[in-house]
Amino acid sequence: MSAIPTFERDVTPDAIVEALDREGCAVVRNLADAEAVARLNAEFEPYLKAMDHGTSTFDGFRTKRINGLIAKSRTCGEFALNPLVMAVCDRVLLRHAASYRLHITSLIELQPDEKAQVIHRDGLIYPVRFPSITLTVPTMWACSDFTAANGATNIVPGSHLWPDDREPKEHEIVPAAMPAGSVLIYTSSLLHGGGRNTTTAGRRGMALHYNLGWLRQEENQYLAVPPQVARALPDALKRLIGYDLGGPYLGFVEGGNPLGVVRDGHPEDKGRSNPAMDEAARRLTPLLMTPDPTRAAC
């Protein structure tokens, strides 16, 4: 059984990236303090109380899920912009894109007696063969303690390098046990799934995933966080949810950057590109133009 690489909050981004490259996953313990976790839980509590259980095997019949978290919680935006997570995304996702986006936001609470979720790869929403380049960097924040008994996310370390048809054996599956305030970071190719909750209490986690800027986001952030709501957010969060160019010319409005639409109602008058995007395009073009015989076909 391989262990999940586990670090304390003073870990460097490079150490996490090395773990992601090697095992496809990493846990950072106690990255968020107790006060921030308490605020987050309090902001989501009314929504969870009003939410029914899932109605499918994948979503769980004893699981509550809410989405559109940025519009529901100010604290969620702070977690989404966590500097360590952003630094990891910079190093992993900007290998293949000029920018990245907040892909999906979901609060997931496994109720007592919930069964284990099917083991899967998040990257399966895109038409690729595995192993593939990293399409998304998912994170799962522990809003309560994650234990093997209460449904901690099941992880298959190293499976991000496996071909499509390899199935994990029981001894290769490891629960991502971690205290509240910790975060699990993994890649789109990693096999994983929610665990079984055999306790009498719920297990609550917040999934914040990030994807390459040229891919469509799984959650429609522009409806989940419409311009009138996004206007109150810090610019960094506006950009992250998608009110920005995804690369040179990707996502322009009236020839300009959509960030201006949520600032003052008008596209930025800087043209369709900007120096940072131009530099990213110059950096990425040789990679895209040169065939890599070791890379799996998409």
Steps between C-alpha positions, in 0.01 A plus 500: 500500500639839399455785744355839408782759521412715801642839595456773760384851412857634457560271201634658181295492177784315328483217753129457432553508123766230531251287695230561239735399220605186687181383675226721353391625843609677817347607832591824677395484865343795680544744211192697610458608860205398717339845486487499119354148495235602755402804287480284189277243669273769645451664159404169338284361780167654382551365148580150623197492726278584204664243269363152437714189468636390164299275270765298315767246574775745406365796698397278790163429654621615842705799384415871488666717235481871425668684214550863398701552815667829406163676496398339829807556716751782526737268686491249215665762279785528749552124487484503119782756488719326759858606413647150531231347279542780246875444492447129436250574222748746347764230482275217379232656279709774340715228347221462243299822504532875524258507794273280710148527635291393796349187349238390751399588856316247714432446869455130570369358826489121533228404744514192727455170313614646166668241279835543329494681167623326186871554437542738205715766333378861488659542158245260351270793425733579210556269197854385583689177550702450815766570601464855367628846573355650817168654399382595848644540847224404743518584869290366786498710816409320821223704666482232768750230592545240224547146632496153349177434691303810398565492126836668439566519126642173371817555297709272277850652515690469174191420293536826305764313297281195434332419167121518466437131551693441822275455803627549856531210739363539851845537658583788262215721629592738786264729699613864508462542876569859611383746766258783428676789324720267296488468123540209261648601162504258206496485121233432239639155418502368857256225600301597808150503651310591813529247780237315703367673811450243774477757782205687651617845383534671163828551317518840328745599228529784249612416148663783307640388164712702255530434126707606201379836371423368152262230626134553580435512874285218639291749698358797310653771715348783295149396604602383848673837554336746258659842436286681757628261767857478368532878510547489880780242483871584500649514151711189559185299570315654205783385276513155657132424441536604137447873460830531316664387178579129500793562266563728205154569349323234714184639654509862385195729513467767231869460431601555863558325828176398679646607833386851417138385469489412868687814599303774327280326243739547208771270359853610573629705205838328488436293192443128500836411649749635751876467555465215752283299261733573209795373703308187598417436135867533402598260779236239418508503119820292465355239738179476301672488162757233588367141506577310822514123432472424873172694544175309486261597221205720587 
